[in-house]
Amino acid sequence: MKLHYSYNYWILLLLLIVPSLSQCTNISVRKEWRQLSSQEQENYLNAVKALKARPRSNTSDLAAWNFDQFSEAHFKFNSANHGTPLFFPWHRNFINYYERALRSIISSVTIPYWDWTLDSQRPSQSDVFASRFFGGNGDPITQCVMDGIAAGWQVSTNAKGCLKRCNQFSSFYGPEAVSDLLSRSDTFAEFQNYIENGPHGAVHNQIGGLCGDFSSMASTNDPVFYLHHAMIDKLWWRWQSGCSSNVNAFSSNTNVGLPPMPYRIADMLSTTSNTLCYTYSRSAGDVPLNLECPNGSVQMPGPNGELVDNRMDSKSTTLFSSSTTVSGTQATAGATRTGSFPVVSTTATRSSSTATPVISKTEIIREDEKNQQWLEISIQSLIPGMKDIAINPLKIQSKLAINQDIIIEPKIQLETANVGAPEDIIEPKINPSIEPSTVGMTMSIDHVKRPPLPIYRFNQNYTVKAPPCRNYTDAIHLRHPDPMPESFIKQMMLDEYYVRKVEVLVKLTTDRINNQRGYISPAALKYYNTHNLLNRWKPPSVTSSTIKYEIKK
């Protein structure tokens, strides 16, 4: 009896001790670049310059690497960490080690993120690209970056030579469009498809352009890469923080490693574990989410222990009701806004013609069970040994990773009720083949055709069209980003079907935002210099007070 008591005692003691060992107690907060004080910005820039200048390391400690060694690692392992479920955990691990390397130079440094949603309407004039920070576009002739901390940098990957930028800026994804993509993601696979193929790729494409490092697998040559990917990691963190079931959600085996770095996928799922030990600050671009947590899943507590209301109340009248004071170069991280972000409807019902229509979250129409079974049998017959592997017929990914199931998506049909003549149509076509991953297996499934690419049509119930991308006279409404070129999609191993699908969803969301009466986005040009205190952008004298792009009924 005494032995039994002793056994239970030690089990109980272990249960109490283990959680405290797995969770860190000194959590660092990654801030938006413009939320850093002047001294914090200076420390970060000095650490990056020192990392670029220090000699190469021959040790196994990645925190002792120099800047070029990180670039080379990303370039070498690009086929495994792009277009596969490894994308998010691999990059989370990667920038974590980059942060450790910076801290080996200046211990107080924490990697910042760049909330490019706030700069989405005029990316080139963001404070991030100021000469005192990361510099602007490359030289018109050589494309070499000529100002900022990376001025004159020589690179060690890709074609070598100088660091190049060939900016092709139109507009980025706005905060409402990004939050809508997060809210639509009921599974990790959906989340990855929407974010990697959407806003992640768009920022890479527009900064790098046709000849820059940023639009290639050598994007890590550019120090802006780490601010961008900290933002991408924050989006994963936001999605994970929405529902308790999302924290450990993943689409394949979490015991898979993340070479050349230590740790497994499972070690990257919680940012507050001892392995990582960080969280993110709130930004003015953090538009509330509308996540639908599965049965049994609960909302996660916020950074101060409070329950975060991720579901926007359609009756709410205030979205940004308070100002945030930040020390250093930025006086305010946000301004007082009024109006409610229109909620994504959970039904296919439209409101009356006098109200602003909403996009249905159930706009995806799945094929009947018989067609799904036929497609599953067809796939299994093409690939030896596939009869023993369960197939999920709800998604499709063009890249296969270790221990990942083949996933098939049925045809989709975007909501078309009350839709008139198209404003901008992406011509539908069929992808002739699905490119398999080189990780784990090699096979050909050319006989499997992808669904037609989604088509965007402007809704005639709306009265305001998005202003042209490069026309900045409208300071109120949001613009549609340019479509990504096919050459970039292939080079970055993106999934063209999801790229085009996200582009359509973003246009629909942008149209909905522009037609929400009384709502002004925090990304509107009206507030541009609220976020960018260097005032590099000089607004045109003409504004949209008369709503230039309003359609007269």
C-alpha positions in Angstrom: 0.0 0.0 0.0 2.8 2.3 0.8 4.5 1.6 -2.5 1.3 2.3 -4.4 1.0 5.7 -2.6 4.6 6.5 -3.5 4.0 5.7 -7.1 1.0 7.9 -7.4 2.8 10.7 -5.6 5.6 10.7 -8.1 3.2 10.5 -11.1 1.3 13.5 -9.7 4.6 15.4 -9.1 5.7 14.8 -12.7 2.3 16.0 -14.1 2.8 19.2 -12.2 6.4 19.7 -13.2 6.4 18.7 -16.9 4.0 21.5 -18.1 6.2 24.1 -16.4 9.2 22.7 -18.1 7.6 22.8 -21.6 6.4 26.4 -21.4 8.9 29.3 -21.3 8.5 31.9 -18.6 10.3 34.8 -20.2 8.4 35.3 -23.5 9.7 37.9 -25.9 7.3 39.9 -28.1 8.0 40.4 -31.7 6.9 43.9 -32.7 5.9 45.5 -36.0 8.9 47.4 -37.4 7.3 50.8 -36.8 6.5 49.9 -33.2 10.2 49.6 -32.4 11.8 52.5 -30.6 14.6 54.4 -32.5 17.2 52.5 -30.4 15.6 49.1 -31.1 15.6 49.8 -34.8 19.2 50.9 -34.6 20.2 47.8 -32.7 18.4 45.5 -35.1 20.1 47.1 -38.2 23.5 47.0 -36.6 23.1 43.3 -35.7 22.1 42.6 -39.3 25.1 44.4 -40.7 27.4 42.7 -38.3 25.9 39.3 -39.2 26.6 40.0 -42.9 30.2 41.1 -42.1 31.2 38.3 -39.7 33.3 35.3 -41.0 31.7 32.0 -42.0 31.2 29.5 -39.2 32.5 25.9 -39.4 30.6 24.7 -36.3 27.4 22.8 -36.1 25.8 25.7 -34.1 23.5 27.5 -36.5 23.4 30.5 -34.3 27.0 31.0 -35.1 26.3 31.3 -38.9 26.8 34.5 -40.8 24.1 36.1 -43.1 25.2 34.3 -46.3 25.1 30.9 -44.6 21.4 31.4 -43.9 20.8 32.4 -47.5 22.6 29.3 -48.8 20.6 27.0 -46.5 17.3 28.4 -47.7 18.4 28.1 -51.3 19.6 24.5 -50.9 16.5 23.2 -49.2 13.9 25.2 -51.2 12.2 22.1 -52.7 11.3 20.7 -49.3 10.2 23.9 -47.7 8.0 25.3 -50.4 4.7 23.9 -51.8 4.6 21.3 -49.0 3.2 21.2 -45.4 6.8 21.9 -44.3 6.5 25.5 -45.5 5.2 27.1 -42.2 7.2 25.0 -39.6 10.4 25.1 -41.7 10.4 28.9 -42.0 9.4 29.3 -38.3 12.4 27.3 -37.3 14.6 29.1 -39.9 13.8 32.7 -38.7 14.1 31.5 -35.1 17.7 30.5 -35.7 18.3 33.7 -37.6 17.1 35.6 -34.5 19.4 33.5 -32.3 22.3 34.5 -34.6 21.4 38.2 -34.3 21.2 37.8 -30.5 24.7 36.3 -30.5 25.8 39.8 -31.6 23.3 42.0 -29.7 21.5 40.0 -27.1 18.5 42.4 -26.8 17.4 42.0 -30.4 14.1 40.5 -31.3 13.2 40.0 -35.0 10.4 42.4 -36.0 7.7 41.8 -38.5 6.5 44.1 -41.3 2.7 44.4 -41.4 2.6 45.1 -45.2 -1.2 45.1 -45.1 -1.0 48.6 -43.7 1.2 49.6 -46.7 -0.9 47.6 -49.2 -2.2 50.7 -51.1 1.3 52.2 -51.7 4.0 49.7 -50.8 6.9 51.5 -52.3 6.6 54.5 -49.9 6.6 52.4 -46.7 9.1 53.5 -44.0 10.6 50.0 -44.4 12.1 51.1 -47.8 13.6 54.4 -46.5 17.3 55.0 -47.0 17.8 55.0 -43.2 16.4 51.5 -43.0 16.4 48.8 -45.7 16.7 51.0 -48.8 14.5 51.2 -51.9 14.5 49.9 -55.4 17.6 48.9 -57.3 19.6 51.1 -59.7 17.7 51.6 -63.0 20.6 50.1 -65.0 22.3 47.5 -62.7 19.3 46.8 -60.4 21.7 46.8 -57.5 20.4 48.1 -54.2 22.1 51.5 -53.7 20.8 52.7 -50.3 19.9 51.4 -46.9 21.8 48.8 -44.9 22.1 46.5 -47.9 23.6 49.1 -50.2 26.4 47.4 -52.2 25.9 44.0 -50.7 27.4 41.1 -52.6 25.4 37.8 -52.5 26.5 34.2 -52.4 23.6 32.4 -54.0 21.7 32.6 -57.3 23.7 34.5 -59.9 25.8 36.1 -57.2 27.0 39.6 -57.8 25.0 42.4 -56.1 21.7 42.3 -54.2 19.1 43.3 -56.7 15.5 44.7 -56.5 13.3 45.3 -59.5 10.2 46.5 -57.8 6.9 45.9 -59.6 4.6 47.4 -57.0 0.9 47.6 -57.5 -0.9 46.9 -54.3 -0.6 44.2 -51.6 -3.4 42.3 -49.9 -5.3 44.6 -47.4 -5.9 43.6 -43.8 -9.5 42.7 -44.4 -8.6 40.4 -47.3 -6.0 38.6 -45.2 -8.3 38.2 -42.2 -10.9 36.8 -44.5 -8.5 34.2 -45.8 -7.6 33.2 -42.2 -11.3 33.0 -41.3 -12.0 30.7 -44.3 -9.3 28.3 -43.2 -11.0 25.4 -41.3 -8.0 23.2 -41.6 -4.2 23.7 -41.7 -4.1 22.5 -45.4 -6.6 25.3 -46.3 -4.6 27.8 -44.3 -1.4 26.9 -46.0 -2.9 26.9 -49.5 -4.5 30.4 -49.0 -1.5 32.1 -47.4 1.5 30.6 -49.2 -0.1 30.9 -52.6 -1.7 34.3 -51.8 -0.2 37.2 -49.8 3.1 35.4 -49.2 3.8 35.1 -52.9 2.4 38.5 -53.9 4.8 40.3 -51.6 7.8 38.3 -53.0 6.8 39.0 -56.6 6.2 42.7 -56.2 9.4 43.5 -54.3 11.7 41.3 -56.5 10.0 42.0 -59.9 11.4 40.4 -63.0 15.0 40.4 -62.0 15.4 40.9 -58.3 16.5 38.4 -55.6 13.2 38.7 -53.7 11.2 37.0 -56.4 13.4 33.9 -56.5 14.6 31.2 -54.1 17.5 33.5 -53.3 15.1 35.9 -51.6 17.0 35.4 -48.3 19.8 37.5 -49.8 17.6 40.5 -49.0 17.3 41.5 -45.3 13.6 42.4 -45.9 12.9 38.7 -46.3 13.0 38.1 -42.5 10.5 40.9 -41.8 8.2 39.5 -44.4 8.4 36.0 -43.1 8.0 37.1 -39.5 4.7 38.6 -40.8 3.8 35.3 -42.5 4.7 33.5 -39.2 2.4 35.9 -37.3 -0.5 35.0 -39.6 0.1 31.3 -38.6 0.2 32.4 -35.0 -3.0 34.4 -35.4 -4.8 31.4 -37.0 -3.5 29.1 -34.3 -4.6 31.6 -31.6 -8.1 31.7 -32.9 -9.2 28.2 -31.8 -7.7 25.7 -29.3 -7.9 23.0 -32.0 -5.7 25.1 -34.3 -2.6 25.1 -32.1 -1.6 21.6 -32.9 -3.4 21.4 -36.3 -1.2 20.0 -39.1 -1.8 18.1 -42.3 1.0 15.4 -42.1 3.3 13.6 -39.7 4.6 16.0 -37.1 7.6 13.9 -36.2 9.3 14.8 -39.5 12.5 16.8 -39.1 13.3 20.2 -40.6 16.9 20.0 -42.0 19.4 21.5 -41.8 18.1 22.7 -38.5 17.4 20.6 -35.3 13.8 20.0 -34.1 10.8 18.5 -35.7 7.5 19.9 -36.9 5.9 19.1 -33.6 8.5 21.4 -31.9 7.3 24.3 -34.0 3.6 24.2 -33.3 3.6 26.4 -30.1 5.5 29.7 -30.1 5.4 29.8 -26.3 7.2 26.5 -25.8 10.8 26.6 -24.5 12.0 25.8 -28.0 10.7 29.1 -29.4 9.4 31.3 -26.5 7.9 34.3 -28.3 4.6 35.9 -29.2 3.5 38.8 -31.5 2.3 42.3 -30.8 -1.0 43.6 -32.0 -0.9 45.7 -35.2 -3.4 48.2 -36.6 -3.8 45.7 -39.5 -5.1 42.9 -37.2 -8.7 43.0 -38.4 -10.8 40.6 -36.2 -11.3 37.1 -37.5 -14.5 35.2 -38.0 -13.3 31.7 -37.2 -15.7 28.8 -36.7 -14.1 26.7 -34.0 -15.0 23.0 -34.3 -17.2 21.3 -31.7 -15.3 20.9 -28.5 -12.8 23.6 -29.4 -12.6 26.8 -27.5 -11.3 30.3 -28.2 -7.8 30.9 -27.0 -7.0 33.5 -24.4 -5.3 36.7 -25.5 -1.8 37.9 -24.5 -3.0 39.2 -21.2 -5.2 36.2 -20.4 -8.4 37.7 -21.7 -10.6 35.9 -24.1 -10.3 37.4 -27.6 -13.5 37.9 -29.5 -12.5 36.6 -32.9 -16.0 36.7 -34.2 -17.0 40.2 -35.3 -20.5 41.2 -34.3 -22.4 42.4 -37.3 -24.1 45.0 -35.1 -20.8 46.4 -33.9 -20.2 50.0 -34.8 -16.6 50.4 -33.7 -13.6 48.4 -35.0 -10.7 50.5 -33.9 -11.9 52.5 -30.9 -8.6 53.2 -29.1 -5.2 54.6 -29.9 -2.0 52.9 -29.0 1.1 54.9 -28.0 4.5 53.5 -28.9 7.8 54.9 -27.9 10.5 55.9 -30.4 9.9 56.8 -34.0 6.2 56.0 -34.1 3.8 58.0 -32.0 0.7 55.9 -32.7 0.4 52.3 -34.0 -3.3 52.9 -35.0 -5.9 55.6 -35.2 -9.5 55.8 -34.1 -11.6 54.2 -36.8 -15.4 53.8 -36.9 -17.5 51.3 -38.8 -17.8 47.6 -38.8 -15.9 45.1 -40.9 -18.6 43.2 -42.8 -18.8 39.6 -41.5 -18.4 36.6 -43.9 -21.8 35.1 -44.0 -22.1 31.4 -42.9 -25.1 30.9 -45.2 -25.7 31.3 -48.9 -28.5 33.7 -48.3 -28.2 37.2 -49.8 -29.7 40.3 -48.3 -32.2 42.5 -50.2 -31.0 44.6 -53.1 -30.9 47.7 -50.9 -28.4 46.2 -48.5 -24.7 45.4 -49.2 -24.4 41.8 -50.4 -21.9 39.5 -48.5 -19.8 36.7 -49.7 -20.9 33.3 -48.6 -18.4 31.1 -46.8 -20.3 28.1 -48.2 -19.7 29.2 -51.8 -17.6 26.1 -52.4 -20.0 23.5 -53.8 -18.7 19.9 -53.5 -19.4 17.2 -56.0 -21.6 14.4 -55.0 -20.2 11.4 -53.2 -20.3 9.2 -56.3 -17.9 11.4 -58.2 -15.6 11.6 -55.2 -15.4 7.8 -55.0 -14.8 7.6 -58.7 -12.0 10.1 -58.5 -10.4 8.3 -55.5 -10.5 5.0 -57.4 -8.9 6.6 -60.4 -6.1 8.0 -58.4 -5.4 4.7 -56.6 -5.3 2.9 -60.0 -2.6 5.3 -61.3 -0.2 4.9 -58.4 1.2 1.6 -57.1 0.5 0.9 -53.5 -2.1 3.8 -53.2 -5.0 1.4 -52.4 -3.7 1.2 -48.8 -3.6 4.9 -48.3 -6.6 6.9 -47.3 -7.4 9.8 -49.6 -9.0 13.0 -48.5 -11.3 14.2 -51.3 -11.7 17.7 -50.1 -8.4 19.4 -51.0 -5.7 19.1 -53.6 -2.0 20.0 -53.3 0.4 19.8 -56.3 3.3 18.9 -54.0 3.5 15.8 -51.9 5.6 15.6 -48.8 6.8 12.9 -46.4 3.9 10.8 -45.1 1.3 13.2 -46.7 -1.8 11.8 -48.2 -2.8 12.7 -51.8 -5.6 15.2 -51.5 -8.2 15.8 -54.2 -10.4 18.9 -54.5 -13.7 18.8 -56.4 -14.7 21.6 -58.7 -15.6 24.9 -57.2 -18.2 27.4 -58.2 -17.9 30.9 -56.8 -21.2 32.6 -55.9 -22.7 34.2 -59.0 -26.1 35.4 -58.0 -26.9 38.9 -59.2 -23.6 39.1 -61.0 -23.4 41.1 -64.2 -20.8 41.7 -66.8 -17.2 41.0 -65.7 -14.9 43.8 -64.8 -11.8 41.6 -64.8 -11.9 38.0 -65.8 -9.2 35.3 -65.4 -9.8 33.0 -68.3 -10.6 29.4 -67.1 -8.2 26.7 -68.2 -7.1 23.3 -67.1 -3.7 22.5 -65.7 -2.4 19.7 -67.9 -0.6 17.9 -65.1 0.1 17.9 -61.4 3.8 18.2 -60.5 4.8 15.7 -57.9 7.2 16.4 -55.1 10.6 15.0 -55.2 10.4 14.3 -51.5 9.4 10.8 -50.6 8.2 9.6 -54.0 8.3 10.3 -57.7 5.4 9.6 -59.9 3.4 10.9 -62.8 -0.3 11.6 -62.6 -0.8 13.5 -65.8 -4.2 12.0 -66.4 -5.6 13.9 -63.4 -7.0 17.3 -64.5 -7.4 20.3 -62.2 -10.7 22.2 -61.9 -11.0 25.3 -64.1 -9.5 28.4 -62.6 -12.0 30.6 -60.8 -13.3 33.7 -62.5 -13.9 37.1 -61.0 -16.9 39.1 -61.9 -17.9 42.5 -60.5 -21.2 42.4 -58.6 -23.7 44.9 -60.1 -25.3 45.3 -56.7 -22.3 47.3 -55.7 -21.9 51.0 -56.4 -18.2 51.5 -56.0 -15.5 49.8 -58.0 -11.9 49.4 -56.8 -9.7 52.3 -58.0 -6.8 51.5 -60.4 -3.8 50.1 -58.8 -1.4 52.9 -59.6 -3.9 55.8 -59.2 -3.6 57.3 -55.8 -6.2 60.0 -55.9 -8.7 57.9 -54.1 -7.7 57.9 -50.4 -10.7 55.9 -49.1 -11.2 52.8 -51.2 -8.9 49.7 -51.6 -7.3 48.5 -54.8 -7.1 45.1 -56.4 -3.5 43.6 -56.5 -2.2 42.7 -59.9 -2.2 39.0 -60.7 1.0 37.1 -60.3 2.8 36.1 -63.5 2.9 32.4 -64.4 6.7 32.5 -64.6 6.9 33.6 -60.9 4.3 31.0 -59.8 6.4 28.2 -61.3 9.7 29.5 -60.0 8.4 29.8 -56.5 6.7 26.4 -56.7 3.3 27.9 -56.0 0.0 26.2 -56.9 -1.5 28.1 -59.8 -5.0 27.0 -59.0 -4.9 28.3 -55.4 -3.0 31.5 -56.6 -5.9 32.3 -58.9 -8.5 31.3 -56.4 -7.1 33.6 -53.7 -6.8 36.4 -56.2 -10.5 36.1 -56.9 -11.4 35.9 -53.2 -9.3 39.0 -52.5 -11.1 41.0 -55.2 -14.5 39.9 -53.9 -13.5 40.9 -50.3 -12.0 44.2 -51.5 -15.2 45.0 -53.4 -17.3 44.2 -50.3 -15.1 46.4 -48.1 -15.3 49.3 -50.6 -19.1 49.1 -50.5 -19.5 48.8 -46.8 -21.1 52.1 -45.9 -19.4 53.9 -43.0 -16.3 51.7 -42.9 -12.8 52.9 -43.8 -10.0 50.4 -43.8 -6.9 51.0 -41.6 -5.0 50.5 -44.9 -6.8 53.3 -46.7 -4.4 56.0 -48.0 -6.2 58.4 -45.8 -4.3 56.8 -42.9 -1.1 56.0 -44.7 1.1 58.5 -43.0 -0.4 57.6 -39.6 1.5 54.3 -39.9 4.5 55.7 -41.9 5.8 58.7 -39.8 8.6 59.5 -42.2 6.0 60.9 -44.6 7.8 59.6 -47.7 4.5 59.6 -49.5 3.0 62.9 -50.5 -0.8 62.5 -51.1 -2.1 64.0 -54.4 -4.1 67.2 -54.0 -7.2 65.4 -55.4 -8.9 63.0 -53.0 -11.9 60.7 -53.3 -14.2 62.9 -51.2 -16.6 62.8 -54.2 -16.0 59.0 -54.7 -14.6 59.2 -58.1 -15.2 55.5 -58.9 -18.8 55.4 -57.8 -21.1 53.9 -60.4 -24.1 56.1 -61.1 -27.3 54.0 -60.9 
